[in-house]
Amino acid sequence: MKQKKPHGGEFHHKHSLGQNFIEDEALLEQLAELSLVTQEDCVLEIGPGFGTLTKPLARRAKRVLALEIDEALLPILRVTLEHSNNATVLQGDVMKTRLAPLVSEAFGADASLRVAANLPYYITTDVLTKLLFELPQAKSIAVMIQKEVGDKLLSGPGDEGYGPLAILCQFYYDVRRALDVPAACFTPPPKVDSSFMVLVRREKPLCEPADESLFLKLVRAAFVMRRKTLVNNLVSGFSLGREEAASLLEEAGIRTQARAEELSIEALCMLSDRIAARRSAGA
């Protein structure tokens, strides 16, 4: 599909990159405001597109670094941001970029960091997971994603979308749905509505497992086979016998026939601590 550039000419959207852009200035100002950016903050923006959100972010921020995968957008961004002296554009694929050194070099090691992103739906989980672990210093992540994925981020035990992504986000962040954005607000309109989600980093995780890396391993292992009971996933994920796995669940106050999707984050923390204690006792 062809679209007029913000400053004339035409741009061919690449369906393979999931390109859907917002041009409504009032909506863009609202999104920038919801992103929690202040003049003390440096912003890493992923997927700036035409730079229409980059501009209001730059007006609010100390500095903005926009990472754009599509080389064809770079000349458009140069025009859009010609008066935004505190905004820099870098061509690159976020999934192939080492974000920690990039941010440190651009802003300094002690910068007050926030992230803003308009993510193609097909890489939402991968990008969010990458941000969680590579940029733990980010005060917030403001992200436009498919509304259904936003529902998943807010889901809890027993909900259909509850799984590792929701648990990891809620473990580290206070997850908020800031605004629902209908498909008609985008060009070209996607087939689904979107949600602008704001994840605010917690001062400390939702719970404090004795071994955080073990807890993270448990979260991944527990949902490998969603239809299987947690006992089965513990057996395969931690090389345990069935009796030992069942015993660990009982020690954590979890019924032996439970599935991972039934457990709260706090219950998973408790189970992680029981596994850690059992390992220490056997060491």
N, C-alpha and C positions, 0 to 999 in steps of 0.2 A: 504493500500500500504506500502511495505517495502522500507526503504531508508537507505543507509549506513550512519552511524554517522560520524561526522567530524573526530573522532579519532578511527574509526573502529567499528565493530558490526553493528547491524541493529536496526532501529526504525520503529515502526508501526504507521503511521499517523492516527489520530483520526478524521474522517470526522465530527463527532458531535461537535468538537471544532474548526472546520474551519481551520485546520493546513495546511498552505502553506508557505514554507520557501525559502529564497534567499541564494544562496551560492557563487554567483559571487563576488569575493573580490573587483574588481574595482567598481562595482555598489554599493556595501555596503559602500565603502569609500566615494563615491559620496553622498549617502543618509545621511551618518554621517555629511558630510560637509554642506549639505542643511539644516540639523537640527538646525543650528545656535549655536551649543554648543561651549562654550569657556572654558578655564581653570578656570574661576571664577564660572562656573555653576555646579549645582548639577542636575542630571537627574533622573527622574522617568521613567523607561521603562516598558511598559505594553506588555506582550507577547513576551519575548525574543527568544522563540523557542530554537534553537541550540546555541544561543549566538553570532551568526555571525555578527550582527549589534552591539551588546553590546560591543564587543572588540574595534571597531573603535570609538564608543562613549566614552568609558573609556579612550582612548588615548587623547581625546580632553577635557574631563570633569575633574572637581575636584573630584566628586564622582558619582557613578551610583548605583541606587537601581532598580533591575529588578524583576518585579512581574510576576510569571509564575503559571498558573493554573494546569498544567499537572505534576504530581509528577514524571512521567516516564522520564521527561526531566531534572530533577535536577542533576542526576549523570553526564549527558552529559555536562550540564552547568558548573559543577565543573571542569571538564577537560578542556573545552574550555576557561574558565576564570582563570585557575590556575596561570597565570602570570599577571593578571589584578588585582592588589592588592587593587585598589580603587573601585572595583565592588562587590556588594553584591546581592545575589539571595534570594528571599523570595517566598515560595509557597503560593498561594492564588488566590481567584477569585476577580477580580477588582470590580465586581458589588456587592460583599458582604463585601468589605473592606472600612473602613472609611479612606479616603485618607488624609485628613488634619492632623490628629494626626500621621498617618504613616510617612508622609513627615517631620513633625516637629520633631519627635523623631529621624528619620534617619539623617536629615541634619541640624536641628536647625531652629528656628522660622524665622530667618532673611536670610536664604539661598537664593541665586539667583537660581530660579527653572526653569527648562525646562522639557517638557514631550515629550517622543517619544513612538510611538505605532505602532504595526502591528496588526490591529484589524480584527477578524472574521467578515465577512460582515453582519451577522445576528444581531450583537450587536453594530454596529457602532453608531447608533443614541443614544442608551442608554448610551454608554460609553462617547461619546462626551458631552452629556448633563450633565452627572455626573462630568466630568472634568471642565466644564464651571462654575459650581456652587460650587464645593467642593475645587477647587484649583484656585481661582481667582488671586492668586499671581504669577501663572506660566507666565513667559515672552513669552513663545511660546509653541505650541503643534504641533509636526511634526508627521503626521499619514499616514500610508499606508491604503487606502480604495478602495473599488470598484470605478472604473472610473465614473460610473453613479452617485454614491453618491457624488463624487467630483464635478460633474456638478451641482448637487443640491445645494451644499454649495456656489457655485458662482452665483446661479440663482438670478434673480430680478423679479420685478412685471411683470406679464403676462407670465412668463416662467412656463413650466409644473411642474418643481420640486420645485418651490418657495413655502416655507411654514415655519413653526415654527423653524426647525433646521437651515435653511439658515439665517433666520432673527436673531436668537439668536447668531449664530456664527459671522455674520457681524456686529451685534450691539456691541459686545465686542472685536472682532478681525479684523485685516486686513487679509483677507483670500486669499492665493496664491496657485496656482497649480505649485509646484516646478518641478515635473517630472511625465510624464506618463510612466508606467512600464507594458510592455506586459505580458500576461499570461505565455508565454514561459520562462520567467525569474524565475518562481517559481517551486518548487518541492513539491508535485505534481502540475502540472499546473491547476489553477482554470479555470472555464468555461468563465470567463470574464477578461478583462484587468483592471489594477489598476492605481490609481493616488497617488503620494506622495504629500500630501497637507501640507502646513505650515501655521499655524494660529499664527499671531503675535499680542500680546495683545495691544490694543489701550491704550494710556495714559488716555483717558476718552472715554466713550461710543460714538457711532456714533452720537447719539442725546441724549439730557438730559431731560427726562420726569420729571415732578414735583414729581411723585410717581413711582419709578422704579418697585416696586412690583406690582402695578396696571397695568403698561405697560406690564409686563410679563404675568399677568393674561389675559390681552386683547389679546396678541399674541396667547396664547393657545386657548382661547374661539373663536377667529375669524375664526379659521380653523377647528373647530370641525366638522362642516358639510360644506365641501368645495363647494358643489353644491348649497347651500343656500346663499341668500344675507346676507350681513353683518348685516342688520337690524335684521334678524331672529336669528343670532348668538349672537347679543347683548341682545336681548330679553331673550334668554335662559341662556346666560352666566352671565348676570348681573341683572336678574330679573326685567327688564324694560318693560314698555308698548311700543307698536309699535310706537306710536306718539312720545314718549320721545326719543326712539332710533333713529328715523328719524331726530328729532330735533338736537340731538347731532352730527349726521353726517353732517347736514347742517352747524352747527356752526364751524365744522372743515374743511369746504369747500369740503366735499366729497358727491358725488351724492347718493341719497337714495337707488338706485338699485345696487350699487357697491358690488362686492364680495371682500373678503379679499385678494385674490391673485392678485388683481389689485393695491393694495396700497403699496407705498414705506414705508420704515422703518420710515422715517420722518413724513409721513402722519399718521401712526399708533401712533407715539409719540404725534402728535397734537390731535388726537382723545382721547388718554389716558388723556391728560391734560384737555380736555373738560369734560370728565367723572369725573376727580378729582375735577374740579371747581364746577361742579353740585352737587357733594357730599358735598363739603365744604359749599356751599350756603344753602343746605338743612339740615345741621347739627344743 
